[in-house]
């Protein structure tokens, strides 16, 4: 009986020791320098990401111009204004047009280029990869200014050519015409961020075993069949991640539009990010809104749009998880 009691006490002590060793404080004491190294990043994350998010949620209930402390409590009035503001929905529509046009075209071009650049027989492939990736690492502000000059000058020559060949009756101001401005922004956006998706697809292609292509070639599969039955299935999970990253990235477009067109002409290129920017820093976008900035209104628009993006992120996570489960089930059956 005494031995059983001693063993029970020892077992209880081991439980307490294991619980203590698994605690956060014990981990910090065991690896203090690891947490010291991570601390600056954690502090910056809290100050510049977590705190602004929490503060912006609070600001949604106030009418505030950004000076002093918010005191004019309006409840859900800002959300009501956002939902009933036609300019918000126009910006929302423009943002989704930008995404729906840019993403499929850009991913198709990126995949085609990746297939070419992944060919081991291609000479100077690293040079080509660098050339295609340069726009992605160039400041969007610089790209916007340069493209604005190119469209104004080269676009004028092209517009004059169209007039001379009786295709159009008068010259076209590409960035000043509401019918063309958004399409110019989309074209520049495709060129600007193409490099990211090209690199992602290249990384995915390089993970595909060459033995699969060799086996398909021995079985008599041509290049089209190898692409359809080897490349596409092997890229499915990676491609889904690339797709959702491209969607979320295009829905948050801001700097390119702000520099290239400023949301004009007549709000034809206004996207949600530039809409929020104008609300926060003034500009008199909305119906009945003064030129004074309204940080509360902008925070409400940002929060409302953020909920939509969060929903898309959850769909992405669910889709990736579903594909992973299907692949695991297929692997177990095999």
N, C-alpha and C positions, 0 to 999 in steps of 0.2 A: 504493500500500500504506500509505504514511504517512497520507494523507487518510482512508482507511478506518479506520485505528486511532484518529485524532482524533475522527472521527464516532462511533465505538463508545464512546470515553471520555465524549463529551458526552452520548450517550444514556444511559450508565450513571449519569452525574451527575444527569440529569433524573429518572431512576428513584428515586435516593436522595432527591432533593429532594422529589419527589411523595410518597414514603413518609414522609419526615420531616414534611411539611406535613399529612399525614393522621393523624399520631399524636395521642394525647390531650394530651400535654404541649405540643405546638405549638398546639393549639386553645386550651388554657388560657392560654398566653402571648399569643395573638392577641386573646382576649376575656376578660381577667382579671376585669373588673367583673361580667360576666354570671355567672361562677362564684361570685363573692363574694356576689351577691344570692341565689343558689340555695343557698349553703352552710348558712344557718340551717335551712331546710326539710329539707335532706338530713341534717343532724345530728339534728334532732328525729325524723325518720323512723327513723334508725338506733337512737336511744336508746329511743323509745317504741313502735316496731313491730318492727323486725328483731331487736333484742336480746331482747325478751320472748318472741318466737316461738322463738328458738334456746334460750333458757333453759328455757322450758316443755317443750321436747322432752327436755332433759336431766333435768328433774324427774320425768318419767314413770317413770324407773327407780328412784326413791327413795320411801320413806315419810317424809314431811316435813310438819311443821305450819306452816311458813312462818317460823319463828324460828331464827336462826343459819344455819349452813351445812348442807345436806343430807348425811347420812352413812350413813343406814340404807338400803343398796342392796338392792332387792328384785327387780331384773331386770324381767321381763315380768309380774310378779304383778298390778300395777295394771291392765294391759290385760285380764288374765284376769278380774279382779273386775268391770270395766266390762261385759265381754261377758256375764257370768253374772248380772249384777245385774238383777232384774226391774223395779226402779224406774227404771233407765235406759231400758229398753225401753218402759215406760209413758210416761215423759217423751218418748221418741222418737215413740211413737204419738200422743200429744197434739199434739206439734209438727206432725206431718204432717196430722192432722185439721184443725188450725188453718190450715195452708197450703192444703189441698185444698178447704176451704169458703170461705176468705177470698178467695183469688186470683180464681177465676172470677166470683164475685159482684161483687167490687170492680172488676174490669176491665170487666165489662159495664156497671155503673153509670157508671164513669168515661168509657167510650166514648160512652154515650148522652148524658151531660151535655156532653161535648166537642162532639158533633154539634150540640146545641142552642146552646151558647155560641159556636160558630164561625159561626153564622148572622149575616151582616152587618146584617140587618134588625132584630136583637134590640137593644132599647134597654137601656142600663145594663149591658151585658155585662161590662165590666171590674169593676163592683161585685159582680156575681154570682161572677165568678172569684175575687175577693179573699175573699168570704165562704166559698166552698168550700175555699179554700187555708188559711184561718186555723188550722183544727185541725192541719194538717201542721206548722206552725211553732210550735205551742204545746208546752210541755214535757209529755212523757208522764206525768211524775210528778204534775203539776197535774191533767191530764186524769183520771188514775187516781183521785185523791182526790175530785174533783168527781163523777165518774161513780159512785163508790162511794156518795156521799151521795145522788145522784139515784136510784140503784137501790134503796137502803135505804128512802127516803121515797116517791118516786113508785112504785117497784115494790111497796111495801106496799099502796098504794091500789089498784093494778091487781090485785094478788093478792086483795085483799078483794072487788073487783068480780067476780072469777072465782068466788069462794066464794058471793057473793050470787046469782049467776045459775046456781049449781049446776053449774058447769063443773069445778071442783075441790072436793074435800071439805074441805080445810084450806088456810090461807095458805101461800104458797111463799116460802121464803127464797132468793132468786135466786142470791146469791153464796155461800150456805151449803149449798146442795143440790148434791151431786156430779153430778146429772143435768142441771142448768141452768147451772152456773157457767162451764163452758168456752164455751157458746154465748153467754153475756153478754160474755165476753172477746172472742170473734170479732166480735160486733156492734160493740163499741167499737173494735176494731182496724180494721174496715172503714171506720168513720167517721173515725178518726184519720188514716189514711194515704191516704185517697181523693184528697186534693188533689194529691199528687205525680203519680199516674198520670193525673189529669185534665189537668194541665199538659203532661205528655209527649204525650198524645194530641192536645191542642190544637196543640202544636208540629208534630206529624206531619201533622195535617190542613191546616195552613197552608202546608205545602210542596207540596201537591197543586195542580197548575195548574188554574185555573178554566176554561181552554179545554176540558179533558176533560169537565167537567160540562156546558158549553154544547153540545159536540158530541153528548153522550149525550141531552140534552134535545131537540135538533133531530131526532135519530133516533127520538124518540118514547118514550124510556125514562122510566118513572115514578121516584119517589123511592126505592122499594125496589130497583129495578134499578140505579139510579145508585149506591146504597150497595154492592150486591153486586158489581157489575162495574167500578166505578171506585174507590170509597173503600177497599174491602177489599184489592184487589190492590196499590194504592199504599201502603197502611199495613202491608203484610205484613212487611217487614224491620224497620220501626220497632216494630211491634206485637210482634215476636218478642223484641226487646231489652227492651221494657217487661214482657213476660211473665216472662222470666227474672230481671229485676231484682226484680219483685214476688215471685217464688218465693223467691229468695235472701234478700230482706228479711224475708219472713214466717217463714222457717226460723230466723232469728236473733232472733226476738222475745224481749224480756227485760223491759224497764222497765215496760211496760204490765201484764204479768202480775204482776211483783214488787210493784207498788204496789196493783193492784186486788184481787188475791186472795192474793198470796204463795205461789202454787202450790197452795193448798188449794181446797176442803176435801178432806181425805184424798187429796192429790196428784192430784185430778181435773183441775186446770189446770196441773200441773207440766209445764214444757217443758224442753228440754235445757239452755238457758241458765240457768234458775233452778236446775236440778239441779247444774250445774257450780258455780254460785255458792255453793250450800249446802255442797258438798263442800269448796270452797276455804276457806270462812270458818266452817265448823262447822254442825251442825244434825242430825247423825245420820240421814241419809236412808236409807242403804243397809243391807241386811240384814247384821248382824254388825258394822256400823261404829259407832264410838264418837262422842260428841258433839264430840270434838276435830277440828279441821280437818285435812285431808289434801291438801296442795297437789299432791303427786305423783299421787294418785288423780284429782283434778280435772283435772290436766294431761293425764292419759291419756284421760279422757272427752272433753276438749276436742280433743285431737289426733285421736281416733277419729272424732268428729263432723266435724271439719275436713276429714278425708279424704273424707267423704261429700259435703260441700259443694264440695270441689275437683272431685270427679267431675261434679257437676251443672254447674259452671262450664265444664269441658271439653266437656260436651255442648252447652252454650250456644254456645261458640266454634265448635264443629264445625257446629252448625245454622246459625249466621249465615254462616259461610264457604260452606256448601253453597248457601244461598239466594243469596248474592252471586254465586257462580259460575253458577248457573242464570240469573239476571237478565242477567249479562254475555253468556252464550251466546245468550239470547233477543234481546238488543240487537244482537249481531253478525249473527244470522240475519236480523233485520229490516233 
